[in-house]
Amino acid sequence: MEAKRKMEMSKVAFKNFNAASYNRFNSYEDNNEQDEGEVANHSSVNVVSGANSLQVRCYKFTAVCSILLCVLLISAVSVLWLKFNNLTLKNNDLQTNYSNLVLEKDQLQTSYKNVTSERDQLYQKLNIDKNHLQTSNKKLTAERDQLQTSYNKVIVEKDQLQTSYNNLTVERDRLKNSNNNLTVERDQLQTSYNTVTVERDQLQTSYNTVTVERDQLQTSYNTVTVERDQLQTSYNTVTVERDQLQTSYNTVTVERDQLQTSYNTVTVERDRLQTSYNNLTAERDQLQTSYNKVTVERDHLQTSFNNLTVERDRLQTLYNNLSMERDQKQDQAKCADLVKEIEKLQTNYTTLRNQNEQLQTEKDEIRKELTNLAAQVRQGWLYFNAKLFFISTDKKSWPESRQECKKKGGDLVIIKTKEEQDFLVQQLGNSKAWIGLNDKGTEGIWKWVDGTVLTTEYWTPGEPNNAGNEDCAEIWGFQGKEGWNDMPCGNKGKWICDKPAS
């Protein structure tokens, strides 16, 4: 509007100048032609200079606006491209972490299968863990597919943004061409005032065209802004998915640690069962040897019994014959001796039969004891030195632990030999557990749960120190710290029970 107003003012000034020149020509007819030419040239130069100044301002304004828009678009494209590269790098890192987790999961599943074959009782629990891992794997696979889909969307949006950038570049070149054309037109306007009037209309048309193109460029800028917002939204979505994937990664890591812990626990229990099995096998061999000896002795006694039976029958026959002879000869003294001998043989026979029955009873008791030991070992008990030991896996206070031992038919362990101490330390490994020792009655006087006073001690150096009402004892299996330690009875810990093997 300002340019149009200036153009109209130029027209009015030109008309006024023509009117003034015409009056001056009528008033001063005597002036020479040179003066009239100078006046006309001076007026034309003024009009042309005003028009040229207006056009230069329009061109400069248009060029500055175009350059600013191009700079803004290039900056936006650069920022979006950098964000896209960062997202791509983070996506690759997450994919690498996911692959590592999958490999670690497969390794843990292999270890899980091996442990399951050795420990049939834990098969069901580990099978459930495996199903959980497979479910987590499916979830991670689905999230990976979603992340891949988002990545493809970002690629498509990047291509669209590149296309928009190319269009803006073409538009910039076209504006430069238009600027060159306007420069040529400006040179043509300087040649003639009449041509300037015609080209002024053309310039107005070009100005309108530039305005339309400016509006189109503004529309394109708005479109790019909308696409930038969409890309920002996609970036936020990818960020949320990255956080979800990170959460899933942490969950899988925790499950891997739990499975590793279960694997270590099962391995320790397998070693413990192997030791119990070896001890039980040795005891079984000893009992089998004893049983074989008893069987041989029983057979020997059975042979002796049979021989005595034959001898008894022979003596009975002899007795009968002697009785008949006694009746015939009335030899009372010899008959009395034979009766005594027969009674002695009868006593020996009775003694041998009782011994045979006793050996049979002992054999049945040994067989029953072996069956009972096998049942106790299947329940988790360990056999050592004619005693059964049970090491818990969960944790309770000292009184609660003693109640659990009583429910199992025993009590908290009483350790009175170096062999038992070393055996329990070996079974505990890098752990600790309650034992049946306390000084609740009188501080400093430690007694076992059966009421006997402590005589043989295996305290850790510096213990007991009663640091904080520590009235109950626990055994340590830590390397370099094997021994006993006093602790508050209310603390939670594993426990060890014992009971006689028979």
C-alpha positions as CSV (number, residue, x, y, z in Angstrom):
1,M,0.0,0.0,0.0
2,E,2.8,2.4,0.8
3,A,4.4,1.8,-2.6
4,K,1.1,2.4,-4.4
5,R,0.6,5.6,-2.5
6,K,4.1,6.8,-3.4
7,M,3.4,5.9,-7.0
8,E,0.2,8.0,-7.0
9,M,2.1,10.9,-5.4
10,S,4.7,10.7,-8.2
11,K,1.8,10.9,-10.8
12,V,0.4,14.0,-9.1
13,A,3.8,15.7,-9.0
14,F,4.4,14.9,-12.6
15,K,1.0,16.4,-13.6
16,N,1.7,19.5,-11.6
17,F,5.1,19.8,-13.2
18,N,3.5,19.6,-16.7
19,A,1.0,22.2,-15.8
20,A,3.7,24.5,-14.5
21,S,5.9,23.9,-17.5
22,Y,3.0,24.7,-19.8
23,N,2.3,28.0,-18.1
24,R,5.9,28.8,-18.0
25,F,6.1,28.2,-21.7
26,N,3.2,30.5,-22.4
27,S,4.7,33.2,-20.2
28,Y,8.2,33.0,-21.5
29,E,8.0,32.3,-25.2
30,D,11.1,34.3,-25.8
31,N,13.4,31.9,-23.9
32,N,15.6,29.8,-26.0
33,E,15.1,26.0,-26.7
34,Q,18.1,25.1,-24.6
35,D,16.6,26.3,-21.4
36,E,13.3,24.4,-22.1
37,G,15.3,21.1,-22.7
38,E,17.2,21.4,-19.5
39,V,14.0,22.0,-17.5
40,A,12.4,18.9,-19.1
41,N,15.4,16.7,-18.5
42,H,15.6,17.8,-14.9
43,S,12.0,16.9,-14.2
44,S,12.3,13.5,-15.9
45,V,15.3,12.6,-13.8
46,N,13.5,13.5,-10.5
47,V,10.5,11.3,-11.5
48,V,12.7,8.4,-12.5
49,S,14.8,8.6,-9.4
50,G,11.7,8.4,-7.1
51,A,10.4,5.3,-9.0
52,N,13.8,3.6,-8.9
53,S,14.2,4.2,-5.1
54,L,10.8,2.6,-4.5
55,Q,11.6,-0.5,-6.5
56,V,15.0,-1.0,-4.8
57,R,13.3,-0.9,-1.4
58,C,10.8,-3.6,-2.6
59,Y,13.6,-5.8,-3.9
60,K,15.7,-5.5,-0.8
61,F,12.7,-6.3,1.5
62,T,11.8,-9.4,-0.6
63,A,15.4,-10.7,-0.7
64,V,15.8,-10.3,3.1
65,C,12.6,-12.1,3.8
66,S,13.6,-15.0,1.5
67,I,17.0,-15.3,3.1
68,L,15.6,-15.3,6.6
69,L,13.1,-18.0,5.7
70,C,15.8,-20.2,4.1
71,V,18.0,-19.8,7.2
72,L,15.2,-20.8,9.5
73,L,14.3,-23.8,7.4
74,I,17.9,-25.0,7.2
75,S,18.3,-24.6,11.0
76,A,15.1,-26.6,11.7
77,V,16.2,-29.4,9.3
78,S,19.7,-29.5,10.9
79,V,18.2,-29.8,14.5
80,L,15.8,-32.5,13.4
81,W,18.5,-34.4,11.6
82,L,20.7,-34.3,14.8
83,K,17.9,-35.6,16.9
84,F,17.2,-38.3,14.4
85,N,20.8,-39.5,14.5
86,N,20.8,-39.5,18.3
87,L,17.7,-41.6,18.3
88,T,19.2,-44.0,15.8
89,L,22.3,-44.4,18.0
90,K,20.2,-45.1,21.1
91,N,18.1,-47.6,19.1
92,N,21.3,-49.4,18.1
93,D,22.6,-49.5,21.7
94,L,19.2,-50.9,22.9
95,Q,19.3,-53.5,20.2
96,T,22.8,-54.6,21.2
97,N,21.8,-54.8,24.9
98,Y,18.8,-56.8,23.8
99,S,20.9,-59.3,21.9
100,N,23.3,-59.7,24.8
101,L,20.4,-60.3,27.1
102,V,19.0,-62.9,24.8
103,L,22.4,-64.7,24.7
104,E,22.6,-64.6,28.5
105,K,19.1,-65.9,28.8
106,D,19.9,-68.8,26.5
107,Q,23.0,-69.6,28.6
108,L,21.0,-69.5,31.8
109,Q,18.3,-71.7,30.3
110,T,21.0,-74.3,29.4
111,S,22.3,-74.2,32.9
112,Y,18.7,-74.5,34.1
113,K,18.1,-77.6,32.1
114,N,21.4,-79.3,33.4
115,V,20.4,-78.5,37.0
116,T,16.9,-79.7,36.4
117,S,18.2,-83.1,35.3
118,E,20.2,-83.4,38.5
119,R,17.5,-82.1,40.8
120,D,14.1,-83.6,39.8
121,Q,12.3,-82.1,42.8
122,L,13.0,-78.5,41.5
123,Y,12.0,-79.3,37.9
124,Q,8.5,-77.8,38.1
125,K,9.7,-74.6,39.7
126,L,12.5,-74.1,37.1
127,N,10.0,-74.9,34.3
128,I,7.8,-72.1,35.5
129,D,10.8,-69.7,35.5
130,K,11.6,-70.8,31.9
131,N,8.0,-70.0,30.9
132,H,8.3,-66.6,32.5
133,L,11.5,-66.0,30.5
134,Q,9.8,-67.1,27.3
135,T,6.9,-64.7,28.0
136,S,9.5,-61.9,28.6
137,N,11.2,-62.8,25.3
138,K,7.9,-62.5,23.4
139,K,7.3,-59.1,25.0
140,L,10.7,-57.9,24.1
141,T,10.3,-59.2,20.5
142,A,7.0,-57.3,20.3
143,E,8.6,-54.1,21.6
144,R,11.5,-54.6,19.2
145,D,9.0,-54.8,16.3
146,Q,7.2,-51.6,17.6
147,L,10.5,-49.8,17.8
148,Q,11.4,-51.0,14.2
149,T,8.0,-49.6,13.0
150,S,8.7,-46.3,14.7
151,Y,12.1,-46.2,13.2
152,N,10.6,-46.7,9.7
153,K,8.1,-43.9,10.3
154,V,11.0,-41.6,11.3
155,I,12.8,-42.6,8.0
156,V,9.7,-41.7,6.0
157,E,9.3,-38.4,7.7
158,K,13.0,-37.6,7.1
159,D,12.4,-38.3,3.4
160,Q,9.4,-36.0,3.4
161,L,11.4,-33.3,5.1
162,Q,14.2,-33.7,2.5
163,T,11.6,-33.3,-0.2
164,S,10.3,-30.1,1.4
165,Y,13.9,-28.8,1.6
166,N,14.4,-29.5,-2.1
167,N,11.2,-27.7,-2.9
168,L,12.3,-24.7,-0.9
169,T,15.6,-24.7,-2.7
170,V,13.8,-24.6,-6.1
171,E,11.6,-21.8,-4.8
172,R,14.7,-19.9,-3.8
173,D,16.3,-20.3,-7.2
174,R,13.0,-19.1,-8.8
175,L,13.0,-16.1,-6.6
176,K,16.6,-15.3,-7.6
177,N,15.6,-15.5,-11.2
178,S,12.7,-13.2,-10.5
179,N,15.1,-10.8,-8.9
180,N,17.3,-10.8,-11.9
181,N,14.3,-10.2,-14.2
182,L,13.3,-7.3,-12.0
183,T,16.8,-5.9,-12.2
184,V,16.6,-6.0,-16.0
185,E,13.3,-4.2,-15.8
186,R,14.8,-1.6,-13.5
187,D,17.4,-0.8,-16.2
188,Q,14.7,-0.6,-18.8
189,L,12.8,1.9,-16.6
190,Q,15.8,4.2,-16.5
191,T,15.7,4.6,-20.3
192,S,12.3,6.1,-20.7
193,Y,9.5,7.5,-18.6
194,N,6.8,6.2,-20.9
195,T,8.2,2.7,-20.7
196,V,8.3,3.2,-16.9
197,T,4.5,3.7,-16.9
198,V,3.9,0.5,-18.8
199,E,6.4,-1.4,-16.8
200,R,5.1,0.0,-13.6
201,D,1.9,-2.0,-14.2
202,Q,4.0,-5.0,-15.0
203,L,6.0,-4.4,-11.8
204,Q,2.7,-4.2,-9.9
205,T,1.8,-7.6,-11.4
206,S,5.1,-9.0,-10.4
207,Y,4.7,-7.6,-7.0
208,N,1.4,-9.3,-6.6
209,T,3.0,-12.5,-7.9
210,V,5.7,-12.2,-5.3
211,T,3.1,-11.6,-2.6
212,V,1.3,-14.8,-3.7
213,E,4.6,-16.7,-3.7
214,R,5.4,-15.2,-0.3
215,D,2.0,-16.6,0.9
216,Q,2.9,-19.9,-0.6
217,L,6.2,-19.8,1.1
218,Q,4.5,-19.0,4.4
219,T,2.2,-21.9,3.8
220,S,5.2,-24.2,3.2
221,Y,6.8,-22.9,6.3
222,N,3.6,-23.7,8.3
223,T,3.6,-27.1,6.8
224,V,7.2,-27.7,7.7
225,T,6.4,-26.5,11.3
226,V,3.5,-29.0,11.5
227,E,5.9,-31.7,10.2
228,R,8.4,-30.6,12.8
229,D,5.8,-31.0,15.5
230,Q,4.9,-34.4,14.2
231,L,8.5,-35.4,14.2
232,Q,8.8,-34.1,17.8
233,T,5.8,-36.2,18.7
234,S,7.4,-39.2,17.1
235,Y,10.6,-38.4,19.0
236,N,8.7,-38.3,22.3
237,T,7.0,-41.7,21.4
238,V,10.4,-43.2,20.6
239,T,11.7,-41.9,23.9
240,V,8.8,-43.5,25.8
241,E,9.4,-46.8,24.0
242,R,13.1,-46.5,24.8
243,D,12.2,-46.1,28.5
244,Q,9.9,-49.1,28.3
245,L,12.6,-51.1,26.6
246,Q,15.1,-50.0,29.4
247,T,12.5,-51.1,32.0
248,S,12.2,-54.5,30.2
249,Y,16.0,-54.7,30.1
250,N,16.2,-54.1,33.9
251,T,13.4,-56.7,34.5
252,V,15.2,-59.3,32.4
253,T,18.4,-58.5,34.3
254,V,16.7,-59.0,37.7
255,E,15.2,-62.3,36.4
256,R,18.6,-63.3,35.2
257,D,20.1,-62.6,38.7
258,Q,17.2,-64.5,40.3
259,L,17.8,-67.5,38.0
260,Q,21.5,-67.3,38.7
261,T,20.8,-67.3,42.5
262,S,18.4,-70.3,42.1
263,Y,21.1,-72.0,40.0
264,N,23.7,-71.4,42.7
265,T,21.3,-72.6,45.4
266,V,20.5,-75.8,43.5
267,T,24.2,-76.4,42.9
268,V,25.0,-76.1,46.6
269,E,22.1,-78.4,47.5
270,R,23.2,-80.8,44.8
271,D,26.7,-80.9,46.3
272,R,25.2,-81.3,49.8
273,L,23.0,-84.2,48.6
274,Q,26.0,-85.8,46.8
275,T,27.9,-85.7,50.1
276,S,25.0,-87.2,52.0
277,Y,24.6,-89.8,49.3
278,N,28.3,-90.7,49.6
279,N,28.1,-90.9,53.4
280,L,24.9,-93.0,53.2
281,T,26.5,-95.2,50.5
282,A,29.6,-95.8,52.8
283,E,27.3,-96.5,55.8
284,R,25.2,-98.8,53.6
285,D,28.3,-100.7,52.5
286,Q,29.3,-101.1,56.1
287,L,25.9,-102.3,57.1
288,Q,25.8,-104.6,54.1
289,T,29.2,-106.0,55.3
290,S,27.8,-106.4,58.8
291,Y,24.7,-108.0,57.3
292,N,26.8,-110.4,55.3
293,K,28.8,-111.3,58.4
294,V,25.7,-111.9,60.4
295,T,24.2,-114.0,57.6
296,V,27.4,-116.1,57.5
297,E,27.3,-116.5,61.3
298,R,23.6,-117.3,61.1
299,D,24.3,-120.0,58.5
300,H,27.1,-121.3,60.7
301,L,24.8,-121.3,63.7
302,Q,22.1,-123.0,61.6
303,T,24.6,-125.7,60.6
304,S,25.6,-126.1,64.3
305,F,21.9,-126.2,65.2
306,N,21.3,-128.9,62.6
307,N,24.3,-130.9,63.8
308,L,23.1,-130.6,67.4
309,T,19.6,-131.7,66.3
310,V,21.1,-134.8,64.7
311,E,23.3,-135.3,67.8
312,R,20.2,-134.8,70.0
313,D,18.3,-137.4,68.0
314,R,21.2,-139.7,68.2
315,L,21.4,-139.2,71.9
316,Q,17.7,-139.6,72.2
317,T,18.0,-142.9,70.5
318,L,20.9,-143.7,72.7
319,Y,18.9,-142.6,75.7
320,N,16.1,-144.7,74.7
321,N,18.4,-147.6,74.2
322,L,20.0,-146.9,77.5
323,S,16.7,-146.6,79.2
324,M,15.8,-150.0,77.9
325,E,19.2,-151.2,79.0
326,R,18.7,-149.5,82.3
327,D,15.4,-151.2,82.6
328,Q,17.2,-154.4,81.8
329,K,20.3,-153.9,83.9
330,Q,18.9,-151.4,86.5
331,D,22.0,-149.2,86.0
332,Q,20.7,-146.1,87.8
333,A,23.9,-144.2,87.9
334,K,24.7,-144.3,84.2
335,C,21.1,-143.4,83.4
336,A,21.4,-140.3,85.6
337,D,24.5,-139.2,83.7
338,L,22.8,-139.5,80.4
339,V,19.9,-137.5,81.6
340,K,22.1,-134.7,82.7
341,E,23.9,-134.8,79.3
342,I,20.6,-134.7,77.5
343,E,19.5,-131.7,79.6
344,K,22.7,-129.9,78.8
345,L,22.3,-130.5,75.1
346,Q,18.7,-129.3,75.4
347,T,20.0,-126.1,77.1
348,N,22.6,-125.6,74.3
349,Y,19.9,-126.1,71.7
350,T,17.6,-123.5,73.3
351,T,20.5,-121.0,73.6
352,L,21.4,-121.4,69.9
353,R,17.8,-121.0,68.9
354,N,17.5,-117.7,70.9
355,Q,20.7,-116.4,69.3
356,N,19.4,-117.2,65.9
357,E,16.1,-115.4,66.6
358,Q,18.1,-112.4,68.0
359,L,20.3,-112.2,64.9
360,Q,17.1,-112.3,62.7
361,T,15.7,-109.4,64.7
362,E,18.9,-107.4,64.4
363,K,18.8,-108.0,60.6
364,D,15.3,-106.7,60.4
365,E,16.1,-103.7,62.5
366,I,19.1,-102.9,60.3
367,R,17.0,-103.2,57.1
368,K,14.3,-101.0,58.7
369,E,16.9,-98.4,59.8
370,L,18.3,-98.3,56.2
371,T,14.8,-97.7,54.8
372,N,14.3,-95.0,57.4
373,L,17.6,-93.3,56.5
374,A,16.8,-93.3,52.8
375,A,13.4,-91.7,53.5
376,Q,15.1,-89.0,55.7
377,V,17.7,-88.3,53.1
378,R,15.0,-87.8,50.5
379,Q,13.5,-85.2,52.8
380,G,16.7,-83.2,52.9
381,W,18.5,-84.7,56.0
382,L,22.2,-85.4,55.9
383,Y,23.7,-88.5,57.5
384,F,27.0,-88.3,59.5
385,N,28.4,-90.3,62.4
386,A,25.1,-92.1,63.2
387,K,23.2,-88.7,63.3
388,L,21.0,-86.9,60.9
389,F,21.4,-83.2,60.1
390,F,19.0,-80.8,58.4
391,I,20.1,-77.3,57.0
392,S,17.2,-75.0,56.1
393,T,16.9,-72.8,53.1
394,D,14.6,-70.1,54.6
395,K,15.3,-67.8,57.5
396,K,13.7,-67.5,60.9
397,S,14.5,-66.3,64.4
398,W,16.2,-68.7,66.9
399,P,13.0,-69.6,68.8
400,E,11.1,-70.1,65.5
401,S,14.0,-72.2,64.2
402,R,13.9,-74.5,67.3
403,Q,10.1,-75.0,66.8
404,E,10.7,-76.0,63.2
405,C,13.3,-78.5,64.3
406,K,10.9,-80.0,66.9
407,K,8.2,-80.3,64.2
408,K,10.7,-82.5,62.2
409,G,11.3,-84.7,65.2
410,G,14.6,-83.2,66.3
411,D,16.1,-80.1,67.9
412,L,18.7,-77.4,67.1
413,V,22.1,-79.0,66.5
414,I,24.4,-79.9,69.4
415,I,28.1,-79.9,68.3
416,K,30.4,-81.8,70.6
417,T,33.1,-83.2,68.3
418,K,35.6,-81.6,65.9
419,E,34.3,-83.9,63.1
420,E,30.8,-82.6,63.4
421,Q,32.0,-79.0,63.4
422,D,34.1,-79.5,60.3
423,F,31.3,-81.4,58.5
424,L,28.7,-78.6,59.2
425,V,31.2,-75.9,58.1
426,Q,31.8,-77.7,54.9
427,Q,28.0,-78.2,54.2
428,L,27.3,-74.5,55.0
429,G,29.8,-73.1,52.5
430,N,29.8,-69.3,52.4
431,S,26.8,-69.0,54.8
432,K,25.7,-69.1,58.4
433,A,23.0,-70.8,60.5
434,W,21.5,-71.1,64.1
435,I,22.8,-73.8,66.4
436,G,21.3,-75.1,69.7
437,L,23.5,-73.0,72.0
438,N,22.4,-70.0,74.1
439,D,23.1,-68.1,77.4
440,K,19.6,-66.9,78.1
441,G,19.5,-68.3,81.6
442,T,22.8,-66.7,82.9
443,E,24.9,-64.3,80.8
444,G,28.2,-65.9,79.9
445,I,27.1,-69.5,80.8
446,W,26.4,-71.1,77.5
447,K,24.2,-74.2,77.5
448,W,23.0,-76.6,74.8
449,V,19.3,-77.1,74.2
450,D,19.5,-80.4,76.1
451,G,20.6,-78.5,79.2
452,T,24.2,-79.5,79.2
453,V,26.9,-76.9,79.8
454,L,29.2,-76.0,76.9
455,T,32.6,-77.7,77.3
456,T,34.2,-78.0,73.8
457,E,34.1,-74.6,72.1
458,Y,34.7,-73.5,68.5
459,W,34.2,-69.7,68.7
460,T,35.4,-67.4,66.0
461,P,38.3,-65.1,67.4
462,G,36.8,-62.3,69.4
463,E,33.6,-64.1,70.1
464,P,31.3,-64.2,72.1
465,N,31.3,-60.4,72.7
466,N,27.6,-59.9,73.6
467,A,27.5,-56.7,71.5
468,G,23.8,-55.8,71.8
469,N,22.1,-58.5,73.9
470,E,23.5,-61.4,71.8
471,D,22.2,-64.5,73.7
472,C,22.0,-67.1,70.9
473,A,24.8,-68.7,68.9
474,E,25.2,-69.3,65.1
475,I,27.8,-71.2,63.1
476,W,29.8,-69.5,60.3
477,G,31.0,-71.2,57.1
478,F,32.7,-68.2,55.7
479,Q,36.2,-68.8,54.4
480,G,38.8,-67.7,57.0
481,K,36.1,-67.1,59.6
482,E,34.9,-70.7,60.3
483,G,33.4,-71.0,63.8
484,W,30.7,-69.7,66.2
485,N,29.3,-66.2,66.7
486,D,26.8,-64.8,69.2
487,M,23.8,-62.9,67.8
488,P,20.4,-61.5,69.0
489,C,17.9,-64.3,69.2
490,G,15.3,-62.3,67.2
491,N,17.5,-62.0,64.1
492,K,16.4,-64.0,61.0
493,G,18.7,-66.7,59.8
494,K,19.0,-70.3,58.5
495,W,19.1,-73.1,61.1
496,I,20.5,-76.6,61.5
497,C,18.6,-79.5,63.1
498,D,19.9,-82.8,64.3
499,K,18.4,-86.1,65.6
500,P,19.6,-89.7,66.1
501,A,19.8,-91.7,62.9
502,S,18.0,-94.7,64.6
